[in-house]
Amino acid sequence: MSMGASKLHDNTQIVMTLDHDVQNKSESNLKKYQQIEGFAKSQGIVDFYPAGRGIGHQIMIEEGFAWPGTLSVASDSHSNMYGGVSCLGTPIVRSDAASVFATGRTWWQIPPIARVTFTGTLPAGVTGKDVIVALCGLFNKDEVLNHAIEFTGSAETMASLPKATEAAMLDDRTTRQRINHEKVDELLPNRLTADHDAVYAKQLYLNLSTLSPYVSGPNSVKVVTPLNELAPEKIKVNRAYLVSCTNARASDLAAAAAKVFKDATKANSGIIPKIADGVQFYIAAASVPEQEAAEAAGDWQVMLDAGAQPLPAGCGPASNRNFKGRMGSRDAQAYLASPEVVAASALSGVISGPGAYQVPAGWSGVEHGFGTGMPRTTEHELGDFLQQMESLIQRGESAVGASEAAVETLPGFPERISGEIIFCDADNINTDGIYPGTLTYQDNVSKEDMARACMQNYDPEFNSIAKPNDILVAGRSFGVGSSRKQAATAILAKQIPLVVASSFANIFARNSINNALMGLELPRLVERLRSHFSKAASAPASSSTPNFSSSSKSAILEPTANEQPLDTPPPGPVEAHERQLTRRTGWTLTWNVARSIVEVQEGPGGAVWTERVGELPVNIQAIIAAGGLEGWVKAEIGKTEGQ
């Protein structure tokens, strides 16, 4: 309502679910839930699901809201899971959601499309979780950052992938108006398929036959290890979680109970084994119907008898990502794995599997790469050639357009932004690193406290190093992770007006625009900073282990991703310095918004170089100038009411 709207644009368009922090029974949290439910009732929202009913994404699918061939959005970064039922699911941030509430619409940037082709068939003992964990680690250089992804394969290949069973059609459900035989019959002759001549920005492949159980971590989804290599290390487990929208359906609970606990009971002369000493094992179903299905099958009780601690149906402790500090201490080591591996590890007390998978003789690793993984044909070669020609034409047209007249700037919008560069020398700085999850659901955090918490999990010294009007520069995939708007507003609270990175995660980029934080992608600058300030640019990329140069004097090369010409070339190599998580560089950056030019001066009296950057469109300027999307929508509503 702070946007100026007195009612929802369309109350039938909205589904409300309370699924975060549901285990928090504090008076303030329960009051917050009461306020949300009161708002839903006052606006006539019929599709409201209270705390404890289940995870919003699960409810969207099992209740038939996320339907094949439709578009569903949610103010949570895991809404892409709707793709599992051929519904285009994409996350929006909370200001976007408020805009939809008030106007029924929001803004979009159409993403490039990547296709992942599966070949072979999934071996026994390997799960769907292993597929996605392996993909994140095998293609860990942001190959599909901010892409929409199509998964495909032969009928035999796709049939080998496990399917999530839903409890949506239990007899006591009231979803018949959305899920019924007539609607399903309409889908069968109209299956969603890609056009024969569809063009993809990227193509990757993975041979499922060569896949084994994988574990992600510690503290990064981009670091993965085959279980058979990790298990011998006997990594001690303190807490195990079988929860979240990715792992807590009845089929997941059955897999953990049937394949691990029930088999262990049989091997133990019918006596149910107990969770290992020193391990706390938590379970929470994705929804109440999923828990009821697990209870009816006896799977839920088996885990309780083994010592599992139940949590209410909901998101639990945010365990579907393993970023540093996300689940508590930034010193903890967090791993992700399949339900079977989590359950087996809880029983043994160390990271281990149930033993269902046997490493094939002569196994040499997972077959994966770029392309389709299929034999090449003349048709493929011709199609690739035509795509390359179209790409060259588009690049040429872009270069011509870049040299034309200055960009229009709105009255009052700054034509220049300038400040000293503060360099956070890491790739994949995630939203938990930018703003701690422990504060995310607190409504009474002051601007000063928010500023102090900014970048706390990434570098506890950031608060004392950064100054007002600094320009924050970081590496690839800045802002990857959850949809919390505080990742952007905390940086603004620190009085930093501009973030520059090699690339941004899409959800952070949306958050930035919607909250009036400006951002620029400038991989050239990051390479130059690393060349100047680092001794080891070849270290693996992660939030704790950034990319650096392997030489103290490395060559300055134009990055392949940068297709815009430099107005003036940068200077040559210089002496390197010790790496720091956060560094005051003494360099200054000036962004000429009107000319779409960035100028960098490498310290007092240092060399100066410039580079052309993308234009800041007038519609985006309007959102930023209004103080964010909320202010822009409020102004638009005011214009409409004044007519």
C-alpha positions as CSV (number, residue, x, y, z in Angstrom):
1,M,0.0,0.0,0.0
2,S,3.0,2.3,0.3
3,M,3.0,2.5,-3.5
4,G,-0.3,4.3,-3.3
5,A,-2.6,1.5,-4.3
6,S,-5.7,1.0,-2.2
7,K,-6.5,-2.5,-3.5
8,L,-5.0,-5.3,-5.5
9,H,-5.1,-5.1,-9.3
10,D,-6.4,-8.6,-9.5
11,N,-6.9,-10.7,-6.4
12,T,-7.3,-13.9,-8.4
13,Q,-3.8,-13.5,-9.8
14,I,-2.2,-13.8,-6.3
15,V,-1.2,-17.0,-4.4
16,M,0.1,-16.3,-0.9
17,T,2.1,-18.8,1.1
18,L,3.9,-18.4,4.4
19,D,6.9,-20.7,4.3
20,H,10.0,-18.9,5.5
21,D,11.0,-18.9,9.2
22,V,7.9,-20.9,10.1
23,Q,9.7,-22.5,13.1
24,N,10.1,-19.1,14.6
25,K,7.3,-18.8,17.2
26,S,8.3,-15.4,18.6
27,E,5.6,-12.9,19.3
28,S,7.0,-10.5,16.6
29,N,7.1,-13.2,13.9
30,L,3.6,-14.5,14.7
31,K,2.3,-10.9,14.6
32,K,3.8,-10.5,11.2
33,Y,2.0,-13.7,10.0
34,Q,-1.3,-12.3,11.4
35,Q,-0.8,-9.1,9.5
36,I,-0.2,-10.9,6.3
37,E,-3.2,-13.1,6.7
38,G,-5.3,-10.1,7.6
39,F,-4.2,-8.3,4.5
40,A,-5.1,-11.4,2.4
41,K,-8.6,-11.5,3.9
42,S,-9.1,-7.8,3.4
43,Q,-8.2,-8.1,-0.2
44,G,-10.3,-11.1,-0.9
45,I,-7.4,-13.4,-1.7
46,V,-8.8,-16.9,-1.7
47,D,-5.6,-18.8,-2.3
48,F,-3.9,-18.2,1.0
49,Y,-1.8,-20.9,2.7
50,P,-0.8,-20.3,6.3
51,A,2.5,-21.1,8.0
52,G,3.0,-24.8,8.3
53,R,1.0,-25.7,5.2
54,G,4.1,-26.1,3.1
55,I,6.7,-24.5,0.8
56,G,5.2,-22.0,-1.7
57,H,6.9,-23.7,-4.7
58,Q,5.5,-27.1,-3.7
59,I,2.0,-25.7,-3.2
60,M,2.2,-23.9,-6.5
61,I,2.8,-27.3,-8.2
62,E,0.7,-29.7,-6.2
63,E,-2.3,-27.3,-6.2
64,G,-2.0,-26.8,-10.0
65,F,-1.2,-23.1,-10.0
66,A,2.0,-23.7,-11.9
67,W,0.6,-25.3,-15.1
68,P,2.4,-26.5,-18.2
69,G,2.6,-23.7,-20.9
70,T,2.1,-20.8,-18.5
71,L,4.2,-18.3,-16.7
72,S,4.5,-18.1,-12.9
73,V,6.6,-15.8,-10.9
74,A,7.4,-15.8,-7.2
75,S,9.4,-13.6,-4.9
76,D,11.9,-16.4,-4.2
77,S,14.9,-17.4,-6.1
78,H,13.9,-21.1,-6.4
79,S,10.8,-20.5,-8.5
80,N,12.6,-21.9,-11.5
81,M,11.7,-25.3,-10.2
82,Y,8.3,-24.8,-11.9
83,G,10.1,-25.8,-15.1
84,G,9.9,-29.4,-13.8
85,V,6.2,-29.3,-14.9
86,S,6.9,-27.3,-18.1
87,C,5.8,-24.0,-16.5
88,L,8.1,-21.1,-17.1
89,G,9.0,-20.2,-13.5
90,T,11.2,-17.2,-12.8
91,P,12.0,-15.3,-9.6
92,I,11.0,-11.7,-9.0
93,V,12.1,-9.5,-6.1
94,R,9.8,-8.2,-3.5
95,S,9.4,-4.8,-5.1
96,D,8.5,-6.5,-8.4
97,A,5.8,-8.5,-6.5
98,A,4.4,-5.3,-5.0
99,S,4.3,-3.9,-8.5
100,V,2.3,-6.9,-9.7
101,F,0.0,-6.5,-6.7
102,A,-0.7,-2.9,-7.6
103,T,-0.7,-2.9,-11.4
104,G,-0.7,-6.6,-12.6
105,R,2.6,-6.1,-14.4
106,T,6.3,-5.5,-14.1
107,W,9.4,-5.2,-16.3
108,W,11.4,-7.9,-18.0
109,Q,14.7,-8.5,-19.7
110,I,14.4,-11.5,-22.1
111,P,17.2,-13.9,-21.3
112,P,19.3,-15.9,-23.8
113,I,18.4,-19.6,-24.0
114,A,20.8,-22.5,-23.3
115,R,20.0,-26.1,-24.1
116,V,21.4,-29.0,-22.0
117,T,21.2,-32.4,-23.8
118,F,21.2,-35.5,-21.7
119,T,22.5,-38.7,-23.2
120,G,22.7,-42.3,-21.9
121,T,20.7,-43.5,-18.9
122,L,21.0,-42.9,-15.2
123,P,22.8,-45.8,-13.4
124,A,21.3,-47.5,-10.3
125,G,22.1,-45.5,-7.1
126,V,22.4,-42.2,-8.9
127,T,19.6,-39.6,-8.4
128,G,18.2,-36.5,-9.9
129,K,19.9,-34.5,-7.2
130,D,23.2,-35.9,-8.4
131,V,22.4,-34.6,-11.9
132,I,22.0,-31.0,-10.9
133,V,24.8,-31.0,-8.3
134,A,27.2,-32.4,-11.0
135,L,26.0,-29.9,-13.6
136,C,26.7,-27.0,-11.2
137,G,30.2,-28.2,-10.6
138,L,31.2,-29.4,-14.0
139,F,30.1,-26.2,-15.7
140,N,31.2,-23.8,-13.0
141,K,32.5,-20.9,-15.0
142,D,29.1,-19.2,-15.3
143,E,28.5,-20.8,-18.7
144,V,24.7,-20.4,-18.3
145,L,24.6,-17.3,-16.0
146,N,21.3,-15.5,-16.4
147,H,20.1,-17.9,-19.1
148,A,16.8,-19.7,-19.4
149,I,17.6,-23.5,-19.7
150,E,15.9,-26.2,-21.7
151,F,16.7,-29.8,-20.7
152,T,16.3,-32.4,-23.4
153,G,17.2,-35.9,-24.4
154,S,15.8,-39.1,-26.0
155,A,12.7,-40.7,-24.6
156,E,14.8,-43.5,-23.1
157,T,17.2,-41.0,-21.5
158,M,14.5,-38.8,-20.0
159,A,12.6,-41.8,-18.7
160,S,15.6,-42.9,-16.7
161,L,15.4,-39.6,-14.7
162,P,13.5,-40.0,-11.4
163,K,10.1,-38.2,-11.3
164,A,8.8,-36.4,-8.2
165,T,5.5,-37.9,-7.1
166,E,3.0,-35.4,-5.8
167,A,0.3,-35.9,-3.3
168,A,-2.0,-33.5,-5.1
169,M,-4.7,-36.0,-6.0
170,L,-5.4,-37.4,-2.6
171,D,-9.2,-37.9,-2.0
172,D,-9.6,-35.1,0.5
173,R,-8.0,-32.4,-1.7
174,T,-10.0,-29.5,-3.3
175,T,-7.9,-28.9,-6.4
176,R,-10.3,-30.4,-8.9
177,Q,-11.0,-27.1,-10.6
178,R,-7.3,-26.8,-11.5
179,I,-6.2,-30.5,-11.8
180,N,-8.7,-32.8,-13.5
181,H,-8.8,-35.3,-16.3
182,E,-10.2,-32.8,-18.8
183,K,-7.3,-30.4,-18.3
184,V,-4.7,-33.2,-18.5
185,D,-6.3,-34.5,-21.6
186,E,-5.9,-31.1,-23.2
187,L,-2.1,-31.2,-22.5
188,L,-1.4,-34.6,-24.1
189,P,-1.9,-33.7,-27.7
190,N,-0.2,-30.3,-27.2
191,R,3.1,-31.2,-25.6
192,L,5.6,-28.4,-25.3
193,T,8.5,-28.9,-27.6
194,A,11.2,-26.6,-29.1
195,D,10.9,-25.6,-32.7
196,H,13.0,-27.7,-35.1
197,D,15.0,-24.6,-36.0
198,A,15.3,-23.1,-32.5
199,V,18.5,-21.1,-32.0
200,Y,20.4,-21.4,-28.7
201,A,23.0,-19.1,-27.1
202,K,24.7,-22.1,-25.6
203,Q,24.6,-25.9,-25.9
204,L,25.9,-28.3,-23.3
205,Y,25.7,-32.0,-22.8
206,L,26.0,-34.6,-20.0
207,N,26.2,-38.3,-20.4
208,L,24.0,-39.7,-17.6
209,S,25.5,-43.2,-18.0
210,T,28.9,-41.9,-16.7
211,L,27.4,-40.1,-13.7
212,S,27.9,-41.1,-10.1
213,P,26.6,-39.7,-6.8
214,Y,28.1,-36.3,-6.2
215,V,28.4,-34.0,-3.2
216,S,28.6,-30.2,-3.5
217,G,30.9,-28.2,-1.2
218,P,32.1,-27.1,1.1
219,N,30.4,-23.7,1.0
220,S,29.9,-23.5,-2.8
221,V,27.6,-25.1,-5.3
222,K,30.5,-24.8,-7.9
223,V,32.8,-27.2,-6.0
224,V,31.7,-30.8,-6.4
225,T,33.3,-34.1,-5.7
226,P,32.2,-37.7,-6.6
227,L,31.0,-39.4,-3.4
228,N,33.4,-42.3,-3.9
229,E,36.3,-39.8,-3.7
230,L,34.9,-37.8,-0.8
231,A,33.7,-40.7,1.4
232,P,37.2,-42.0,2.3
233,E,38.0,-38.7,3.9
234,K,35.4,-39.5,6.6
235,I,34.3,-35.9,7.0
236,K,32.4,-35.6,10.3
237,V,28.8,-34.5,10.2
238,N,27.2,-32.4,13.0
239,R,23.9,-31.6,11.5
240,A,22.0,-33.3,8.6
241,Y,18.9,-31.8,7.0
242,L,16.3,-33.5,4.9
243,V,14.2,-30.4,4.1
244,S,13.6,-27.6,1.5
245,C,11.7,-27.2,-1.7
246,T,14.4,-29.3,-3.5
247,N,14.5,-32.4,-1.3
248,A,11.4,-32.9,0.8
249,R,8.6,-34.5,-1.2
250,A,7.1,-37.8,-0.3
251,S,9.3,-39.5,-3.0
252,D,12.4,-37.9,-1.4
253,L,11.4,-39.0,2.1
254,A,10.7,-42.5,0.8
255,A,14.1,-42.7,-0.9
256,A,15.8,-41.8,2.4
257,A,13.7,-44.1,4.5
258,A,13.4,-47.0,2.2
259,K,16.9,-47.0,0.7
260,V,18.7,-46.1,3.9
261,F,16.9,-46.6,7.2
262,K,14.7,-49.6,6.2
263,D,17.7,-51.4,4.6
264,A,19.8,-50.6,7.6
265,T,17.0,-52.1,9.8
266,K,17.0,-55.3,7.8
267,A,20.8,-55.5,8.1
268,N,20.4,-55.0,11.9
269,S,18.2,-58.0,12.5
270,G,15.0,-55.8,12.3
271,I,16.2,-53.3,14.9
272,I,15.9,-49.7,13.7
273,P,19.4,-48.2,13.9
274,K,19.9,-44.8,15.6
275,I,21.3,-41.6,14.3
276,A,25.1,-41.4,15.0
277,D,26.2,-39.9,18.2
278,G,26.8,-36.2,17.9
279,V,24.6,-35.8,14.9
280,Q,21.3,-33.9,14.8
281,F,19.1,-35.0,11.9
282,Y,16.2,-32.7,11.0
283,I,13.3,-33.6,8.6
284,A,10.6,-31.4,7.2
285,A,8.2,-32.2,4.4
286,A,7.7,-29.9,1.5
287,S,4.0,-29.7,2.4
288,V,1.4,-31.2,4.7
289,P,0.0,-33.5,2.0
290,E,3.6,-34.7,1.3
291,Q,4.1,-35.4,5.0
292,E,0.7,-37.2,5.2
293,A,1.8,-39.4,2.2
294,A,5.1,-40.2,3.9
295,E,3.3,-41.0,7.1
296,A,0.8,-43.3,5.3
297,A,3.7,-45.2,3.7
298,G,5.5,-45.6,7.1
299,D,8.5,-43.6,5.9
300,W,8.1,-40.7,8.3
301,Q,7.8,-42.9,11.4
302,V,10.9,-44.9,10.4
303,M,13.0,-41.7,10.5
304,L,11.5,-40.5,13.7
305,D,12.2,-43.9,15.4
306,A,15.8,-43.5,14.2
307,G,16.1,-40.2,16.1
308,A,15.1,-37.6,13.4
309,Q,13.8,-34.3,14.7
310,P,10.7,-33.1,12.8
311,L,10.2,-29.5,11.7
312,P,7.0,-27.9,10.4
313,A,6.4,-28.2,6.7
314,G,8.2,-25.2,5.2
315,C,11.6,-24.0,3.9
316,G,13.4,-24.9,7.1
317,P,16.8,-23.4,7.7
318,A,17.4,-22.5,4.0
319,S,19.4,-25.6,3.3
320,N,19.1,-25.8,-0.5
321,R,22.2,-23.6,-0.8
322,N,25.5,-24.1,1.0
323,F,26.9,-20.5,0.9
324,K,29.3,-19.5,3.7
325,G,27.3,-18.2,6.7
326,R,23.9,-19.0,5.2
327,M,22.9,-21.4,7.9
328,G,24.7,-19.8,10.8
329,S,28.4,-19.5,11.5
330,R,30.6,-18.4,8.6
331,D,33.1,-20.9,9.9
332,A,30.9,-23.9,9.3
333,Q,31.5,-26.2,6.4
334,A,28.2,-26.9,4.5
335,Y,27.7,-29.6,1.8
336,L,24.7,-30.5,-0.4
337,A,23.8,-34.0,-1.5
338,S,20.9,-36.3,-2.4
339,P,18.4,-37.4,0.3
340,E,20.0,-40.9,0.3
341,V,23.4,-39.5,1.0
342,V,22.2,-37.1,3.7
343,A,20.3,-40.0,5.4
344,A,23.3,-42.4,5.2
345,S,25.6,-39.7,6.5
346,A,23.3,-39.0,9.5
347,L,23.5,-42.7,10.3
348,S,27.2,-43.1,10.0
349,G,28.2,-39.8,11.4
350,V,30.5,-39.0,8.3
351,I,29.7,-38.1,4.7
352,S,28.9,-41.4,3.1
353,G,26.4,-43.1,0.8
354,P,24.0,-46.1,1.2
355,G,26.1,-48.2,-1.1
356,A,23.6,-48.7,-3.9
357,Y,26.0,-47.3,-6.5
358,Q,29.0,-49.3,-7.5
359,V,31.8,-47.6,-9.5
360,P,32.0,-49.3,-12.9
361,A,35.3,-50.9,-13.8
362,G,37.4,-48.6,-16.0
363,W,35.3,-45.5,-15.0
364,S,37.4,-42.4,-15.9
365,G,35.0,-39.6,-15.1
366,V,31.8,-37.9,-16.3
367,E,31.4,-37.3,-20.0
368,H,30.3,-33.7,-20.5
369,G,31.1,-30.7,-22.6
370,F,29.8,-28.2,-25.1
371,G,27.5,-29.2,-28.0
372,T,24.9,-31.9,-28.0
373,G,27.1,-34.9,-27.3
374,M,25.6,-36.5,-30.5
375,P,27.3,-37.3,-33.8
376,R,27.6,-34.2,-36.0
377,T,25.6,-34.0,-39.2
378,T,25.7,-31.7,-42.2
379,E,22.5,-30.1,-40.9
380,H,24.2,-29.4,-37.6
381,E,27.2,-27.8,-39.3
382,L,25.1,-25.6,-41.5
383,G,22.9,-24.5,-38.6
384,D,26.0,-23.6,-36.5
385,F,27.4,-21.6,-39.5
386,L,24.2,-19.6,-39.9
387,Q,24.1,-18.8,-36.2
388,Q,27.7,-17.6,-36.3
389,M,26.9,-15.3,-39.2
390,E,23.8,-13.9,-37.5
391,S,25.9,-13.3,-34.4
392,L,28.6,-11.4,-36.4
393,I,25.9,-9.2,-38.0
394,Q,24.3,-8.4,-34.6
395,R,27.8,-7.5,-33.2
396,G,28.5,-5.2,-36.1
397,E,25.2,-3.5,-35.7
398,S,25.8,-3.1,-32.0
399,A,29.2,-1.5,-32.6
400,V,27.7,1.0,-35.1
401,G,24.9,1.9,-32.7
402,A,27.5,2.4,-29.9
403,S,29.2,5.2,-31.8
404,E,26.0,7.2,-32.3
405,A,24.6,10.2,-30.4
406,A,24.8,10.6,-26.6
407,V,22.2,8.8,-24.5
408,E,19.2,10.9,-23.3
409,T,19.3,11.5,-19.6
410,L,16.2,12.5,-17.6
411,P,16.1,15.8,-15.9
412,G,17.7,15.5,-12.5
413,F,19.4,12.2,-13.3
414,P,23.2,12.5,-12.7
415,E,25.2,12.7,-16.0
416,R,28.3,11.6,-14.2
417,I,29.1,9.3,-11.2
418,S,32.6,9.3,-9.8
419,G,34.3,7.8,-6.8
420,E,37.3,5.9,-5.4
421,I,37.3,2.2,-6.3
422,I,37.1,-0.3,-3.3
423,F,37.9,-3.7,-4.6
424,C,36.4,-6.9,-3.3
425,D,38.6,-9.4,-4.9
426,A,36.3,-12.4,-5.4
427,D,34.0,-14.1,-7.8
428,N,30.6,-15.5,-6.8
429,I,30.0,-13.1,-3.8
430,N,26.6,-14.3,-2.9
431,T,23.7,-12.5,-1.2
432,D,24.4,-14.2,2.1
433,G,27.9,-12.7,1.9
434,I,26.5,-9.3,1.1
435,Y,23.8,-9.3,3.8
436,P,23.5,-12.0,6.5
437,G,20.4,-14.3,6.5
438,T,20.2,-13.8,10.3
439,L,18.9,-10.3,9.6
440,T,16.8,-10.9,6.5
441,Y,13.5,-11.5,8.3
442,Q,13.9,-8.8,10.9
443,D,11.8,-5.7,10.2
444,N,13.3,-3.4,12.8
445,V,16.9,-3.3,11.4
446,S,18.0,0.4,11.3
447,K,19.8,1.9,8.3
448,E,22.9,2.2,10.4
449,D,22.8,-1.5,11.5
450,M,22.2,-2.5,7.9
451,A,25.2,-0.5,6.8
452,R,27.4,-2.2,9.4
453,A,26.1,-5.6,8.3
454,C,26.9,-4.9,4.6
455,M,29.4,-7.6,3.3
456,Q,29.8,-8.9,6.8
457,N,29.9,-12.6,5.8
458,Y,32.2,-11.9,2.9
459,D,34.7,-9.8,4.9
460,P,34.2,-8.7,8.5
461,E,36.6,-5.8,7.9
462,F,34.6,-4.3,5.1
463,N,32.7,-1.9,7.3
464,S,35.8,-0.2,8.6
465,I,37.4,-0.1,5.1
466,A,34.5,1.2,2.9
467,K,33.6,4.9,2.9
468,P,30.6,6.9,1.6
469,N,30.6,7.4,-2.2
470,D,33.1,4.6,-2.8
471,I,32.5,2.6,-6.0
472,L,32.4,-1.2,-5.2
473,V,34.1,-3.4,-7.7
474,A,34.0,-7.2,-7.6
475,G,34.4,-10.3,-9.9
476,R,32.0,-12.6,-11.7
477,S,28.4,-13.5,-10.6
478,F,28.1,-10.8,-8.0
479,G,24.9,-11.2,-6.0
480,V,24.3,-14.8,-6.8
481,G,21.8,-16.5,-4.5
482,S,18.6,-15.6,-2.8
483,S,16.1,-12.8,-3.8
484,R,16.6,-10.7,-0.6
485,K,16.3,-7.0,-1.5
486,Q,18.6,-6.1,1.4
487,A,21.6,-7.3,-0.7
488,A,21.0,-4.1,-2.6
489,T,19.7,-1.8,0.1
490,A,22.5,-2.7,2.5
491,I,25.0,-1.4,-0.1
492,L,23.0,1.8,-0.4
493,A,22.8,2.1,3.3
494,K,26.6,2.1,3.2
495,Q,26.3,5.1,0.9
496,I,27.8,3.3,-2.1
497,P,26.0,4.5,-5.2
498,L,27.5,2.2,-7.8
499,V,28.6,-1.5,-8.0
500,V,30.8,-2.6,-10.9
501,A,31.4,-6.3,-11.6
502,S,32.6,-8.7,-14.3
503,S,29.0,-9.9,-14.3
504,F,25.9,-9.8,-12.1
505,A,23.4,-12.5,-11.1
506,N,20.1,-11.6,-12.7
507,I,18.1,-11.5,-9.5
508,F,20.6,-9.1,-7.9
509,A,20.6,-6.9,-11.0
510,R,16.8,-6.7,-10.7
511,N,17.0,-5.9,-7.0
512,S,19.5,-3.1,-7.7
513,I,17.4,-1.4,-10.3
514,N,14.3,-1.8,-8.2
515,N,16.0,-0.2,-5.2
516,A,17.9,2.6,-7.1
517,L,21.4,1.0,-6.8
518,M,23.2,1.4,-10.1
519,G,25.5,-1.3,-11.6
520,L,27.9,-1.7,-14.5
521,E,29.4,-4.9,-16.0
522,L,33.1,-4.1,-16.7
523,P,35.2,-7.3,-16.8
524,R,38.1,-5.4,-18.2
525,L,38.5,-3.3,-15.0
526,V,38.4,-6.4,-12.8
527,E,41.2,-8.1,-14.9
528,R,43.2,-4.9,-14.7
529,L,42.8,-4.6,-10.9
530,R,43.8,-8.3,-10.4
531,S,46.8,-7.8,-12.6
532,H,47.9,-4.9,-10.6
533,F,47.1,-6.0,-7.1
534,S,47.4,-9.8,-7.1
535,K,50.2,-12.3,-7.2
536,A,48.1,-15.4,-7.9
537,A,45.4,-14.9,-10.6
538,S,45.1,-18.6,-11.4
539,A,43.5,-19.7,-8.0
540,P,40.1,-21.5,-8.4
541,A,37.1,-19.2,-8.3
542,S,34.9,-19.1,-5.3
543,S,33.7,-16.6,-2.7
544,S,36.6,-17.5,-0.5
545,T,39.2,-18.4,-3.2
546,P,39.0,-15.8,-6.0
547,N,40.7,-15.8,-9.3
548,F,44.1,-14.1,-9.4
549,S,47.0,-13.9,-11.8
550,S,49.7,-16.6,-11.5
551,S,52.4,-14.1,-12.3
552,S,53.3,-10.8,-10.5
553,K,53.5,-9.3,-14.0
554,S,50.8,-10.7,-16.3
555,A,49.9,-9.6,-19.8
556,I,47.0,-7.3,-20.3
557,L,44.6,-9.1,-22.7
558,E,41.2,-7.9,-23.9
559,P,38.6,-10.3,-22.5
560,T,36.7,-12.3,-25.1
561,A,33.4,-11.3,-23.5
562,N,34.0,-7.6,-24.1
563,E,33.0,-6.8,-27.7
564,Q,33.1,-3.0,-27.4
565,P,36.3,-1.2,-28.5
566,L,38.4,0.7,-26.1
567,D,38.6,4.5,-26.7
568,T,42.1,4.5,-25.3
569,P,44.2,1.4,-24.4
570,P,45.0,0.6,-20.8
571,P,48.6,0.8,-19.7
572,G,51.0,-2.1,-19.5
573,P,51.6,-4.5,-16.5
574,V,52.7,-3.1,-13.1
575,E,54.0,-4.6,-9.9
576,A,51.7,-6.8,-7.9
577,H,50.7,-6.6,-4.2
578,E,49.4,-9.0,-1.5
579,R,45.8,-10.0,-2.0
580,Q,43.2,-8.6,0.3
581,L,39.5,-9.5,0.6
582,T,38.6,-5.7,0.5
583,R,41.1,-3.1,-0.7
584,R,41.1,0.6,-1.0
585,T,42.8,1.0,-4.4
586,G,43.4,4.7,-4.7
587,W,42.0,4.4,-8.2
588,T,39.0,6.4,-9.3
589,L,36.2,5.6,-11.7
590,T,34.1,8.1,-13.5
591,W,31.0,7.0,-15.4
592,N,29.8,9.5,-18.0
593,V,26.2,8.3,-18.2
594,A,25.3,10.5,-21.2
595,R,28.2,9.3,-23.3
596,S,28.2,5.7,-22.0
597,I,31.9,6.0,-21.3
598,V,33.8,4.9,-18.2
599,E,37.1,6.5,-17.3
600,V,39.6,4.9,-14.9
601,Q,42.5,6.7,-13.3
602,E,45.0,4.2,-11.7
603,G,45.8,6.3,-8.6
604,P,47.1,9.9,-8.3
605,G,49.2,10.7,-11.3
606,G,48.6,7.2,-12.7
607,A,47.6,6.1,-16.2
608,V,44.1,6.9,-17.5
609,W,42.1,4.7,-19.8
610,T,38.5,4.6,-21.0
611,E,36.0,2.1,-22.1
612,R,32.6,2.2,-23.7
613,V,29.8,0.6,-21.7
614,G,26.2,-0.2,-22.3
615,E,23.6,2.6,-22.4
616,L,21.4,3.2,-19.4
617,P,17.9,3.2,-21.0
618,V,15.5,6.1,-20.1
619,N,12.9,3.7,-18.6
620,I,15.6,2.3,-16.2
621,Q,16.7,5.9,-15.4
622,A,13.1,6.7,-14.5
623,I,12.9,3.8,-11.9
624,I,16.2,4.8,-10.4
625,A,15.4,8.5,-10.3
626,A,12.1,7.7,-8.5
627,G,14.1,6.0,-5.7
628,G,13.3,2.6,-7.0
629,L,10.4,0.7,-8.4
630,E,8.1,1.4,-5.5
631,G,8.5,5.2,-6.0
632,W,8.0,4.8,-9.8
633,V,4.8,2.8,-9.4
634,K,3.5,5.2,-6.8
635,A,4.1,8.1,-9.2
636,E,2.4,6.2,-12.1
637,I,-0.7,5.4,-9.9
638,G,-0.8,9.1,-9.0
639,K,-0.8,10.1,-12.7
640,T,-3.7,7.6,-13.4
641,E,-5.8,8.8,-10.5
642,G,-5.2,12.4,-11.5
643,Q,-6.6,12.0,-15.0
